[in-house]
Structures are given as structure tokens and as C-alpha cells.
Amino acid sequence: MSTRILIVEDHADIRKLIHMTLEFENYEIHEASSAQEGLEATQRLRPQLLLLDVMMPGAMNGLDLCRRVKSDPALGAPQVVLLTARGQSQDIEAGMHAGADAYLLKPFSPLKLIETIERLSFSDTDQA
């Protein structure tokens, strides 16, 4: 069974880059362009993993979405990887406090992204 991944990123070029990085792996890939759209897609699709940008326009950012997803057991407790240019220690701490399972700084290497997803996917199956 392939891992269902939801990419939540407001920049179309970055979403496309992430999608292209993952499309040759055994993943079912979905996309959302805002945190609100990401929440709706999470409720509908029940992905096993979310790749969330932290800074997004609108009433909800990636940290808000992470908190909501992690606090709602009805959403299936997906793994969350935050993708952001914000690399200060307080930013990373805020991301982990929001419930993120991993934190990658932009620009990140495609290999590092795949390694992170595989590590989280394997740890998720270990718990099942």
C-alpha cells in the first residue's frame, strides 16, 4: 500500500518541485495551496503524512494546521513534516511544540526530503 501524502504549500513552484521529487516513489500525492485547503483535504483524504509550509497567507498558517491535525484523533494522527525557511531555534521549537514529527529548512535537498519521509513512514509502520 502506498503512503498518501498531502503537500500544503502556497507557492506553486515549490509544490511542483516537491511533487516531482516524490512522484517516482511509491506515494499517492495530493496538494493544497493554503492551510484551510490543507485542513479540508486532510479531513477528506486522511493522508498518512503532511508536508506543511509554515508561513502561508490566510487566517491559518502551517503551525496552526499542524496543531489542529495533531489534536483531532478523527484525522488518523498523520505524521507532519514542516518545511520552512525559518531556522532560528525558537522557530524549530515552535514547530516541534505544535506537534511536528520533523522540521526541514528550505532550501532542502530532495534526497533529505525522501529520507525524512521514509524514516517517518517506517517508524509509523513499526507502531502499527
FIKOLTI-655671 format. One record per residue: residue number from 1; residue in one letter; x, y, z of N, C-alpha, C, O in turn. Coordinates in nm, 4 decimals. Example, Ala and Ser with C-alpha at 12.3 -4.5 7.8 and 13.67 -1.06 7.14 Angstrom:
% residues 2
ATOM;1;A;1.3190;-0.5690;0.7800;1.2300;-0.4500;0.7800;1.3200;-0.3300;0.7800;1.4236;-0.3319;0.8465
ATOM;2;S;1.2850;-0.2250;0.7080;1.3670;-0.1060;0.7140;1.2900;0.0030;0.7870;1.3409;0.1138;0.8039
This chain:
% residues 128
ATOM;1;M;0.0838;-0.1188;0.0000;0.0000;0.0000;0.0000;0.0876;0.1242;0.0000;0.1835;0.1336;0.0766
ATOM;2;S;0.0544;0.2188;-0.0857;0.1365;0.3394;-0.0931;0.0971;0.4391;0.0154;-0.0175;0.4429;0.0601
ATOM;3;T;0.1937;0.5187;0.0563;0.1702;0.6219;0.1557;0.1022;0.7400;0.0889;0.1483;0.7889;-0.0142
ATOM;4;R;-0.0080;0.7861;0.1480;-0.0801;0.9029;0.0964;-0.0180;1.0269;0.1599;-0.0152;1.0408;0.2821
ATOM;5;I;0.0317;1.1169;0.0748;0.0999;1.2376;0.1206;0.0233;1.3600;0.0716;-0.0185;1.3666;-0.0440
ATOM;6;L;0.0058;1.4564;0.1611;-0.0550;1.5842;0.1259;0.0507;1.6931;0.1383;0.1085;1.7132;0.2451
ATOM;7;I;0.0752;1.7626;0.0284;0.1676;1.8764;0.0260;0.0838;2.0025;0.0449;-0.0065;2.0297;-0.0342
ATOM;8;V;0.1135;2.0796;0.1497;0.0414;2.2048;0.1748;0.1437;2.3173;0.1657;0.2232;2.3382;0.2573
ATOM;9;E;0.1405;2.3886;0.0547;0.2414;2.4908;0.0224;0.1754;2.5959;-0.0655;0.1124;2.5626;-0.1659
ATOM;10;D;0.1895;2.7235;-0.0281;0.1233;2.8291;-0.1050;0.1968;2.8670;-0.2335;0.1365;2.9278;-0.3220
ATOM;11;H;0.3230;2.8335;-0.2460;0.3980;2.8654;-0.3685;0.3905;2.7480;-0.4663;0.4395;2.6388;-0.4375
ATOM;12;A;0.3288;2.7717;-0.5816;0.3073;2.6657;-0.6807;0.4383;2.6015;-0.7260;0.4438;2.4801;-0.7452
ATOM;13;D;0.5440;2.6813;-0.7434;0.6721;2.6268;-0.7893;0.7314;2.5291;-0.6881;0.7869;2.4258;-0.7258
ATOM;14;I;0.7195;2.5622;-0.5599;0.7729;2.4733;-0.4563;0.6884;2.3464;-0.4475;0.7422;2.2367;-0.4326
ATOM;15;R;0.5551;2.3612;-0.4568;0.4679;2.2428;-0.4588;0.5068;2.1514;-0.5737;0.5150;2.0298;-0.5567
ATOM;16;K;0.5307;2.2098;-0.6909;0.5675;2.1311;-0.8088;0.7015;2.0595;-0.7864;0.7161;1.9425;-0.8217
ATOM;17;L;0.7979;2.1294;-0.7284;0.9292;2.0708;-0.7004;0.9164;1.9523;-0.6040;0.9777;1.8478;-0.6255
ATOM;18;I;0.8375;1.9687;-0.4987;0.8176;1.8598;-0.4026;0.7477;1.7430;-0.4713;0.7869;1.6275;-0.4545
ATOM;19;H;0.6437;1.7740;-0.5490;0.5699;1.6692;-0.6202;0.6637;1.5919;-0.7133;0.6608;1.4688;-0.7162
ATOM;20;M;0.7461;1.6636;-0.7887;0.8393;1.5987;-0.8813;0.9412;1.5138;-0.8064;0.9825;1.4088;-0.8557
ATOM;21;T;0.9819;1.5579;-0.6887;1.0765;1.4815;-0.6073;1.0164;1.3485;-0.5645;1.0864;1.2475;-0.5579
ATOM;22;L;0.8872;1.3485;-0.5356;0.8220;1.2301;-0.4788;0.7525;1.1410;-0.5800;0.7185;1.0271;-0.5482
ATOM;23;E;0.7306;1.1906;-0.7021;0.6451;1.1172;-0.7954;0.7018;0.9824;-0.8404;0.6265;0.8972;-0.8877
ATOM;24;F;0.8316;0.9618;-0.8268;0.8903;0.8341;-0.8692;0.8980;0.7331;-0.7547;0.9422;0.6197;-0.7729
ATOM;25;E;0.8540;0.7766;-0.6365;0.8479;0.6869;-0.5216;0.7066;0.6271;-0.5179;0.6203;0.6660;-0.5966
ATOM;26;N;0.6838;0.5340;-0.4277;0.5530;0.4699;-0.4169;0.4617;0.5507;-0.3246;0.4220;0.5036;-0.2180
ATOM;27;Y;0.4287;0.6744;-0.3676;0.3451;0.7632;-0.2878;0.2227;0.8058;-0.3676;0.2292;0.8236;-0.4893
ATOM;28;E;0.1125;0.8216;-0.2980;-0.0070;0.8831;-0.3551;-0.0008;1.0296;-0.3117;-0.0124;1.0598;-0.1929
ATOM;29;I;0.0173;1.1197;-0.4070;0.0464;1.2596;-0.3751;-0.0738;1.3486;-0.4037;-0.1345;1.3420;-0.5105
ATOM;30;H;-0.1068;1.4328;-0.3047;-0.2133;1.5316;-0.3178;-0.1551;1.6671;-0.2803;-0.0530;1.6746;-0.2121
ATOM;31;E;-0.2204;1.7745;-0.3252;-0.1689;1.9084;-0.2997;-0.2782;2.0018;-0.2512;-0.3955;1.9862;-0.2852
ATOM;32;A;-0.2373;2.0997;-0.1707;-0.3247;2.2076;-0.1262;-0.2413;2.3359;-0.1254;-0.1213;2.3328;-0.0982
ATOM;33;S;-0.3063;2.4483;-0.1556;-0.2317;2.5735;-0.1676;-0.2485;2.6670;-0.0478;-0.1928;2.7767;-0.0472
ATOM;34;S;-0.3241;2.6250;0.0531;-0.3389;2.7055;0.1746;-0.3639;2.6117;0.2922;-0.3974;2.4946;0.2740
ATOM;35;A;-0.3473;2.6648;0.4123;-0.3699;2.5827;0.5312;-0.5170;2.5413;0.5404;-0.5465;2.4280;0.5782
ATOM;36;Q;-0.6083;2.6303;0.5067;-0.7507;2.5967;0.5112;-0.7820;2.4846;0.4117;-0.8523;2.3889;0.4442
ATOM;37;E;-0.7283;2.4982;0.2899;-0.7465;2.3933;0.1895;-0.6814;2.2631;0.2366;-0.7331;2.1542;0.2116
ATOM;38;G;-0.5683;2.2756;0.3046;-0.4999;2.1585;0.3591;-0.5814;2.0883;0.4659;-0.5847;1.9654;0.4709
ATOM;39;L;-0.6478;2.1660;0.5521;-0.7330;2.1071;0.6554;-0.8491;2.0310;0.5913;-0.8804;1.9186;0.6305
ATOM;40;E;-0.9121;2.0937;0.4925;-1.0240;2.0291;0.4234;-0.9777;1.9017;0.3527;-1.0470;1.8000;0.3566
ATOM;41;A;-0.8609;1.9068;0.2881;-0.8077;1.7890;0.2189;-0.7714;1.6797;0.3194;-0.7909;1.5614;0.2913
ATOM;42;T;-0.7192;1.7174;0.4351;-0.6853;1.6196;0.5387;-0.8109;1.5498;0.5889;-0.8116;1.4283;0.6086
ATOM;43;Q;-0.9158;1.6261;0.6093;-1.0421;1.5673;0.6548;-1.0994;1.4720;0.5502;-1.1580;1.3693;0.5846
ATOM;44;R;-1.0826;1.5059;0.4238;-1.1381;1.4270;0.3139;-1.0517;1.3052;0.2795;-1.1041;1.1957;0.2591
ATOM;45;L;-0.9191;1.3242;0.2730;-0.8275;1.2216;0.2214;-0.7644;1.1335;0.3289;-0.7241;1.0207;0.3005
ATOM;46;R;-0.7554;1.1832;0.4506;-0.6891;1.1122;0.5604;-0.5471;1.0675;0.5222;-0.5160;0.9485;0.5274
ATOM;47;P;-0.4610;1.1633;0.4839;-0.3236;1.1248;0.4466;-0.2464;1.0703;0.5659;-0.2760;1.1028;0.6809
ATOM;48;Q;-0.1463;0.9862;0.5367;-0.0587;0.9360;0.6427;0.0501;1.0371;0.6772;0.1087;1.0326;0.7854
ATOM;49;L;0.0768;1.1300;0.5818;0.1856;1.2251;0.6020;0.1495;1.3589;0.5398;0.0973;1.3642;0.4284
ATOM;50;L;0.1774;1.4675;0.6119;0.1587;1.6027;0.5599;0.2939;1.6707;0.5503;0.3753;1.6623;0.6423
ATOM;51;L;0.3176;1.7378;0.4392;0.4348;1.8237;0.4218;0.3810;1.9661;0.4254;0.3141;2.0098;0.3317
ATOM;52;L;0.4099;2.0385;0.5328;0.3491;2.1692;0.5554;0.4502;2.2819;0.5502;0.5533;2.2784;0.6173
ATOM;53;D;0.4187;2.3825;0.4687;0.4906;2.5089;0.4761;0.4441;2.5770;0.6044;0.3277;2.5637;0.6420
ATOM;54;V;0.5310;2.6482;0.6710;0.4923;2.7157;0.7942;0.4259;2.8494;0.7641;0.3180;2.8787;0.8155
ATOM;55;M;0.4907;2.9303;0.6807;0.4396;3.0646;0.6527;0.3486;3.0619;0.5302;0.3941;3.0461;0.4169
ATOM;56;M;0.2182;3.0778;0.5563;0.1197;3.0811;0.4482;0.0215;3.1933;0.4763;-0.0062;3.2243;0.5922
ATOM;57;P;-0.0313;3.2544;0.3711;-0.1293;3.3609;0.3914;-0.2618;3.3041;0.4423;-0.2883;3.1844;0.4311
ATOM;58;G;-0.3427;3.3913;0.4976;-0.4737;3.3490;0.5459;-0.4780;3.3458;0.6975;-0.3811;3.3802;0.7651
ATOM;59;A;-0.5918;3.3040;0.7489;-0.6141;3.3036;0.8935;-0.5364;3.1933;0.9642;-0.5129;3.2012;1.0848
ATOM;60;M;-0.4962;3.0899;0.8894;-0.4273;2.9748;0.9497;-0.2941;2.9532;0.8788;-0.2883;2.9518;0.7558
ATOM;61;N;-0.1865;2.9363;0.9569;-0.0566;2.9037;0.8969;-0.0260;2.7561;0.9182;-0.1099;2.6817;0.9691
ATOM;62;G;0.0928;2.7140;0.8798;0.1292;2.5736;0.8911;0.1351;2.5231;1.0344;0.1006;2.4078;1.0605
ATOM;63;L;0.1784;2.6078;1.1282;0.1816;2.5667;1.2688;0.0404;2.5450;1.3214;0.0143;2.4496;1.3947
ATOM;64;D;-0.0519;2.6360;1.2826;-0.1917;2.6212;1.3239;-0.2496;2.4909;1.2694;-0.3170;2.4169;1.3410
ATOM;65;L;-0.2225;2.4644;1.1426;-0.2731;2.3418;1.0806;-0.2141;2.2181;1.1479;-0.2851;2.1207;1.1728
ATOM;66;C;-0.0862;2.2222;1.1768;-0.0205;2.1101;1.2455;-0.0886;2.0829;1.3788;-0.1207;1.9682;1.4098
ATOM;67;R;-0.1109;2.1873;1.4579;-0.1772;2.1712;1.5879;-0.3165;2.1102;1.5721;-0.3547;2.0204;1.6471
ATOM;68;R;-0.3914;2.1596;1.4743;-0.5289;2.1100;1.4540;-0.5293;1.9635;1.4133;-0.6087;1.8840;1.4637
ATOM;69;V;-0.4399;1.9286;1.3219;-0.4334;1.7898;1.2731;-0.3901;1.6956;1.3853;-0.4453;1.5867;1.4008
ATOM;70;K;-0.2915;1.7381;1.4624;-0.2390;1.6530;1.5696;-0.3358;1.6398;1.6871;-0.3297;1.5414;1.7608
ATOM;71;S;-0.4241;1.7366;1.7055;-0.5150;1.7321;1.8201;-0.6502;1.6682;1.7871;-0.7338;1.6517;1.8760
ATOM;72;D;-0.6723;1.6324;1.6605;-0.8001;1.5735;1.6201;-0.7819;1.4258;1.5875;-0.7361;1.3923;1.4782
ATOM;73;P;-0.8170;1.3364;1.6807;-0.7971;1.1929;1.6573;-0.8752;1.1400;1.5369;-0.8396;1.0363;1.4809
ATOM;74;A;-0.9802;1.2098;1.4971;-1.0602;1.1660;1.3823;-0.9818;1.1752;1.2514;-1.0225;1.1170;1.1508
ATOM;75;L;-0.8707;1.2470;1.2517;-0.7914;1.2642;1.1294;-0.6859;1.1561;1.1126;-0.6101;1.1590;1.0156
ATOM;76;G;-0.6794;1.0617;1.2042;-0.5914;0.9465;1.1877;-0.4475;0.9670;1.2292;-0.3629;0.8835;1.1973
ATOM;77;A;-0.4163;1.0751;1.2990;-0.2808;1.1006;1.3500;-0.1719;1.0909;1.2428;-0.0799;1.0101;1.2556
ATOM;78;P;-0.1814;1.1727;1.1373;-0.0769;1.1678;1.0348;0.0560;1.2232;1.0859;0.0598;1.3045;1.1783
ATOM;79;Q;0.1641;1.1779;1.0242;0.2960;1.2354;1.0502;0.2982;1.3743;0.9842;0.2341;1.3949;0.8812
ATOM;80;V;0.3710;1.4682;1.0430;0.3796;1.6037;0.9876;0.5260;1.6442;0.9751;0.6025;1.6371;1.0712
ATOM;81;V;0.5632;1.6868;0.8544;0.6948;1.7433;0.8300;0.6746;1.8903;0.7968;0.6043;1.9234;0.7013
ATOM;82;L;0.7355;1.9781;0.8749;0.7296;2.1211;0.8461;0.8444;2.1567;0.7529;0.9587;2.1167;0.7750
ATOM;83;L;0.8125;2.2324;0.6485;0.9103;2.2794;0.5511;0.9105;2.4311;0.5574;0.8085;2.4940;0.5295
ATOM;84;T;1.0226;2.4906;0.5934;1.0232;2.6352;0.6123;1.1622;2.6943;0.5974;1.2634;2.6252;0.6096
ATOM;85;A;1.1640;2.8235;0.5707;1.2902;2.8965;0.5659;1.3276;2.9479;0.7049;1.4377;2.9995;0.7244
ATOM;86;R;1.2377;2.9340;0.8001;1.2609;2.9847;0.9360;1.3419;2.8837;1.0156;1.2906;2.7793;1.0561
ATOM;87;G;1.4701;2.9160;1.0377;1.5596;2.8198;1.1000;1.6135;2.8581;1.2357;1.7047;2.7927;1.2862
ATOM;88;Q;1.5591;2.9631;1.2966;1.6034;3.0001;1.4310;1.5598;2.8920;1.5296;1.4610;2.8222;1.5065
ATOM;89;S;1.6326;2.8786;1.6378;1.5994;2.7735;1.7353;1.4577;2.7890;1.7883;1.3905;2.6887;1.8123
ATOM;90;Q;1.4099;2.9132;1.8074;1.2738;2.9315;1.8576;1.1698;2.8908;1.7537;1.0597;2.8494;1.7901
ATOM;91;D;1.2031;2.9020;1.6223;1.1118;2.8573;1.5169;1.1003;2.7053;1.5182;0.9906;2.6503;1.5089
ATOM;92;I;1.2144;2.6385;1.5298;1.2156;2.4920;1.5336;1.1424;2.4434;1.6583;1.0641;2.3486;1.6521
ATOM;93;E;1.1679;2.5086;1.7710;1.0995;2.4719;1.8958;0.9486;2.4895;1.8823;0.8722;2.4044;1.9279
ATOM;94;A;0.9048;2.5993;1.8199;0.7608;2.6231;1.7998;0.7007;2.5144;1.7109;0.5888;2.4690;1.7350
ATOM;95;G;0.7747;2.4729;1.6085;0.7268;2.3675;1.5194;0.7125;2.2349;1.5907;0.6132;2.1644;1.5723
ATOM;96;M;0.8095;2.2007;1.6709;0.8046;2.0742;1.7428;0.6958;2.0802;1.8512;0.6273;1.9811;1.8766
ATOM;97;H;0.6808;2.1959;1.9139;0.5757;2.2128;2.0148;0.4370;2.2016;1.9517;0.3422;2.1586;2.0174
ATOM;98;A;0.4248;2.2401;1.8251;0.2967;2.2286;1.7540;0.2642;2.0835;1.7197;0.1515;2.0517;1.6817
ATOM;99;G;0.3639;1.9956;1.7334;0.3402;1.8537;1.7105;0.4092;1.7965;1.5885;0.3848;1.6814;1.5522
ATOM;100;A;0.4955;1.8749;1.5239;0.5643;1.8262;1.4043;0.6522;1.7058;1.4372;0.7105;1.6968;1.5453
ATOM;101;D;0.6601;1.6146;1.3421;0.7452;1.4965;1.3574;0.8835;1.5201;1.2996;0.9784;1.4495;1.3339
ATOM;102;A;0.8953;1.6196;1.2116;1.0249;1.6554;1.1527;1.0170;1.8002;1.1044;0.9084;1.8541;1.0826
ATOM;103;Y;1.1331;1.8615;1.0883;1.1427;2.0026;1.0521;1.2560;2.0150;0.9511;1.3719;1.9918;0.9854
ATOM;104;L;1.2241;2.0511;0.8275;1.3266;2.0671;0.7243;1.3351;2.2132;0.6819;1.2338;2.2789;0.6583
ATOM;105;L;1.4578;2.2621;0.6727;1.4798;2.4003;0.6316;1.4879;2.4118;0.4803;1.5528;2.3309;0.4140
ATOM;106;K;1.4211;2.5138;0.4262;1.4315;2.5453;0.2835;1.5572;2.6285;0.2643;1.5873;2.7123;0.3493
ATOM;107;P;1.6300;2.6095;0.1586;1.6092;2.5036;0.0600;1.6605;2.3707;0.1144;1.7680;2.3654;0.1742
ATOM;108;F;1.5853;2.2648;0.0942;1.6234;2.1325;0.1405;1.6581;2.0481;0.0185;1.6127;2.0754;-0.0926
ATOM;109;S;1.7385;1.9460;0.0409;1.7743;1.8591;-0.0711;1.6623;1.7582;-0.0921;1.6027;1.7112;0.0048
ATOM;110;P;1.6330;1.7244;-0.2167;1.5316;1.6224;-0.2442;1.5635;1.4901;-0.1732;1.4729;1.4223;-0.1247
ATOM;111;L;1.6908;1.4540;-0.1673;1.7305;1.3304;-0.1002;1.6963;1.3357;0.0488;1.6474;1.2377;0.1051
ATOM;112;K;1.7216;1.4485;0.1115;1.6906;1.4650;0.2540;1.5397;1.4542;0.2762;1.4959;1.3952;0.3750
ATOM;113;L;1.4609;1.5100;0.1863;1.3151;1.5008;0.1978;1.2701;1.3549;0.1906;1.1910;1.3097;0.2734
ATOM;114;I;1.3204;1.2821;0.0922;1.2838;1.1410;0.0764;1.3288;1.0597;0.1982;1.2543;0.9752;0.2477
ATOM;115;E;1.4499;1.0853;0.2458;1.4995;1.0140;0.3642;1.4108;1.0403;0.4860;1.3807;0.9488;0.5627
ATOM;116;T;1.3697;1.1647;0.5026;1.2841;1.2012;0.6162;1.1494;1.1313;0.6067;1.0999;1.0781;0.7061
ATOM;117;I;1.0899;1.1310;0.4878;0.9605;1.0649;0.4680;0.9731;0.9149;0.4931;0.8880;0.8553;0.5591
ATOM;118;E;1.0779;0.8548;0.4410;1.0962;0.7102;0.4618;1.1161;0.6776;0.6089;1.0623;0.5786;0.6584
ATOM;119;R;1.1925;0.7596;0.6788;1.2154;0.7373;0.8223;1.0828;0.7445;0.8980;1.0554;0.6602;0.9834
ATOM;120;L;1.0009;0.8444;0.8670;0.8723;0.8587;0.9350;0.7756;0.7482;0.8960;0.7000;0.6992;0.9799
ATOM;121;S;0.7774;0.7089;0.7700;0.6881;0.6023;0.7233;0.7224;0.4708;0.7911;0.6332;0.3963;0.8314
ATOM;122;F;0.8515;0.4420;0.8039;0.8925;0.3174;0.8681;0.8631;0.3212;1.0161;0.8244;0.2193;1.0734
ATOM;123;S;0.8804;0.4366;1.0805;0.8502;0.4426;1.2228;0.6999;0.4307;1.2463;0.6567;0.3791;1.3494
ATOM;124;D;0.6204;0.4784;1.1506;0.4747;0.4676;1.1607;0.4303;0.3220;1.1486;0.3419;0.2779;1.2220
ATOM;125;T;0.4911;0.2471;1.0567;0.4532;0.1063;1.0403;0.5030;0.0219;1.1572;0.4438;-0.0812;1.1890
ATOM;126;D;0.6114;0.0651;1.2211;0.6612;-0.0069;1.3380;0.5593;-0.0016;1.4524;0.5468;-0.0962;1.5302
ATOM;127;Q;0.4863;0.1112;1.4613;0.3896;0.1299;1.5694;0.2586;0.0584;1.5403;0.1819;0.0307;1.6326
ATOM;128;A;0.2317;0.0284;1.4153;0.1024;-0.0316;1.3775;0.0930;-0.1761;1.4195;-0.0088;-0.2409;1.3954
